[in-house]
Amino acid sequence: MSNSSGERRDDASRKPQQQGEQGAQRKPGQQGRQQQEAGGGAGDQHGEGNYQATRDYNRGVKEHMEKHDIEREARDAAPRSEEEARQMEEAERAGKDKARGGGA
C-alpha cells in the first residue's frame, strides 16, 4: 500500500477496525454458521446448499432410525435371488455412470 508521498507502508500500520465494521475479525466458520441460522426461508439460500432442507432431512433420518427396525429393513431390502442381485448391481452401475456424465 502506498501513501500520498509514494512511500510504501505495510498493512500493520493501518488503523484497526472497530467492532461491527465491514470485514471485522471473525472466528473461523462463524459467518457460514450465521448465514445458516439466518437462512432457511424461501429464497434465503446461501452457497450451494439449502440449509432448511438439510436440517429437515437430518431430523427425518434421526426420527426414522429411532422409530424403525433398521436391521430388519436392511434384510428386507436385500436381493432375494441371484438374478435380483445382478439387476440391482446393474442399476447401481448405470446410476453411477449417469452421475459421472456418462450415457443415459
N, C-alpha and C positions, 0 to 999 in steps of 0.2 A: 504494500500500500504506500502511496506517495502523498506527501502533504503539498501545500501550495508552493513551497520553495524547492520542490523536486527531491527532497530528501526521502529516503525510504525508512519507514518505521514498521516494526512488527505488530502483529495483532494483540500482543500482550499489553501494549501501551494504550489500547483503546479503552474508553470508559466502560466499566462493567454494566450490563443491562439490569434494569430494575425488574423485580418480580412482576410478571404479568406482561412484560414487553414481548414483542414478537421474537421468537427464537430463543426464549429463556431456556435455561438448562432444565432437562427433564431426566428422570430415571429411565434406563433402557426399557422399552416396551410400554411405557406409560401412555404415550399418545395413542397407540393402537388399542389399548385397553379402554381408554376414554372414548374413542370412536366406536368401539364395540358396544359399550354400555349406552352411549347416546343413540346409536343406530337401532335397527330392528324394525322401525316403521317402514311403511311402503315408500320406496324411493330414497331411503336413508342408507343405502348400501355403500360400504366403503371397501376399496380393494376388490379382490376377486371373489369374496365370499359373501353370503347372506347370513349375517350373524344370528338373526332370529330363527331362521330355518335350521341352522346348525344346533342351536340350543333346543329347539323343538324336537329335532331328530334324536339328539343325545338323551333327552328326557324320555322319549318314547322307547328307546332301546333299553334304558335302565328299568323302566316300568315293566317292559316285556320280560326281561331277564328275572325280575323279582317275582312275577306272577305266573310264569310258564315253566314247564319242564323242558329245559333246553336240550338235555341229553336225549330225551325221547324224540323231540322234534328233529334232532340231527339223525337219529336212527331211522325215523320215518322218511327223511329226505334222501337217504342212501339209495343207490340203484338196486333194483330188485332182480336184475339179471345182467349177464354179460353184455347183451345187446343194449340194454338201457344205459349201462356204464359207458359203452362205446359212443352212444348218441350224446350223452352228457359231455364227454371229453371233446367230441367234435364241435358241439355248440360252444363250449368254452374256448376252443381254439379259434373258431370263427369270430367270436366276440372280441378276443384279444387282437386278432388281425385287423378287424374293423376299427378298433380303438387306436391302433398304430397308424391308421390311414390307409390300410390295405383295401382290397376289394370288398364289395358289399355282400 
